C-alpha cells in the first residue's frame, strides 16, 4: 500500500534532479559557480559579517569559506573592511556590483519560473506556492531542531 509519505519519498529524488537542472540553467546566466552564488547570496542575506559567521551559515570550514570569499573579492563582488569596534576584525559585505548581479539572477529565476508555471491557473499556482512554503517550513524546523540537539 502506497501512503502519501511513500509518494513523497519516491518523488523527492526526481524533484532534486529537476531543481538541479533548473539551477544549472540559471548558472548559465552568471559567471559564478553555484557555490560562489550561494556564498554571495548568503552574505547578502546576512549583511555585514565576519568570515567565521559566514562559514557557520554555509556549514563549511572557515578555510573553504575564506577561499570562496577570496575569489569573490577578486571578482569585485565582495568587499573586506576592518571593523569599527575592533581593527583586527575583518567584516565582509556584498559590493554594489555583487548586489546588482544577485538582482539580475533573481530576475532570471523569476522569469524562468513564470515560464515554467504559466500553464497553471492562479488557484493551482497558489496551491503549489502553499505546498512549497509548507515543505520549506517543515525542513527548516527539522534543520533548526537538529542544530539545537547538537
Secondary structure, DSSP 8 states (H G I E B T S, - for coil): ---HHHHHHHHHHHHHHHHHHHHHHHHTTSSS-HHHHHHHHHHHHH-SB-HHHHHHHHTS-HHHHHHHHHHHHHTTSEEEEE-SS-TT-EEEEE-HHHHHHHHHHHHHHHHHHHHHHTTS-HHHHHHHHHHHHHHHHHHHHHHHHHHHH-
